């Protein structure tokens, strides 16, 4: 096999591995994202539970970087402490390492099973959670298939005359091997892909176990740079956790490299073959960093906060971009061009959607832990919604009707109606849901575990439907519209079940249920109303396609 053909096959295998990992991660996020976030918020208050939760999330998402970014955002918003965030990321790194161990086994039989089952599930149901489960299964199947492709592509390297020379040079120059592994991992943006590729080379005898361990340390260094680089433009609070991980894991990889070169410890305990030794070295390193991180985490947190404080403030360009984010998309010069003007209104409506999305996410966090400043900050966002709604309304009224076609006139009315509903959702959040938050805070009451699970699950479903509605505002997709209306009916039935379950707890004499009864029921009612308002955005799309009935009433 020529060098160009080898690189083509290997690049295809690596691309499939990265794509399959993305499929699994996105499927988990879409199906269970909100639930995972709620569980994460619930457990991050305890350091050891935070590490265990981080481990579980990394296994589910197949990415410690995704967990780092998520935890960093929680720390930036004050939901969790920096200490708990750093320990959660330590657990996530161990979880990511365990994924490489699972994938290093012979799982060839799972490829057809996962592909057939995943495709069948995805193609035969319209339920979102089931379709995402099918997506996850297909992703797992493709992931395992990519590992087989990497093994087959690397097989001819055994007969290569050049590869032993390169491997021999890197064995004599561990620093270069360490840095190359770090750079490749950063390019991949995935330590799992890098370790599995290295294990494949070790299994084929291309890389010696000693060189493999040196490169594993480089992989961990390169992986620790990904999250800090992705958050370099974020607020200082959001950068504390990623930078803490870089200090702990990056410094640990350098210390371990020096120790490995100087001491040359026996590696037979890591496994019976080279591939196992590489994968087990990756797990052992992250376990060591986790154990070392427990007593050192406070020191690392202080060092990270000092580094963030020393970092320069926003540049003039960044300050200008922040100002531009408040500039309206409603260009006065486009009023004589209805098509362009309606596009501007759509852009401005998307900004309203983003604000509503943030308010919906934040309000549930306030149910768990709130203070007057956080409540007021969320209430202030409703003023932003009102201003954007008023500006859109006036802009639509001023668009020239002379050159407007019937379709554009209909779109004009639909956008106005959607913006009214978005403004109403903001009012419900501020006037109703925040009122419940204040009542809960003043009365110092808590929901029962069952009650909180019901509320958070119902909220997650509403948030998912809200995002469908936001997308529909742009895409005008009839399939999405039909799905959104079907979800409205489903949510109405769920609300009835939740109310019955709550009353059953009242009948059983649950004191917590009695204390929070009005807040619980009113919150579910308000969330259902929000869901109904956003689902109504689908009606014009269905009407235009002739898919909407004139009335739901039965004939007498």
Buried (B, 14 or more C-beta within 10 A) or exposed (E): BEEEEBEEBBEBBBEBBBBBBBBBBBBBBBBBBBEBBBBBBBBBEEBEBBBBBBBBBBBBBBBBBBBBBBBBBBBBBEBBBBBBBBBBBBBBBBBBBBBBBEBBEEBEEBBEEBBEBBBEBBEEEEEBEBBBBBBBBBBBBBBBBBBBBBBEBBBBBEEBEEBEEEBEEBBEEBEEBBBBBBBBBBEBBBBBBBBBBBBBBBBBEBBBBBBBBBBBBBBBBBBBBBBBEBBEEBBBBBBBBBBBBBBBBBBBBBEBBEEBEEEEEEBEEBBEEBBBBBBBBBBBBBBEBBEBBEEBBEEBBEBBBEBBEEEEEEEEEEEEEEEEEEEBBBBEEBBEBBEBBBBBBBBBBBBBBEBBBEBBBBBBBBBBEBEEEBBEEBBEBBEBBEEBBEBBBEBBEEBEEEEBEEEBBBBBEBBBBBBBBBBBBBEBBBEBBBBBBBBBBEEEBBBBEBBBEBBBBBBBBBBBBBBBBBBBBEEBBBEBBBBBBBBBEBBEEBBEEBBEEBEEBEEEEBEBBEBBBEBBBBBBEBBBBBBBBBBBBBBBBBBBEEBBEEEEEEEE
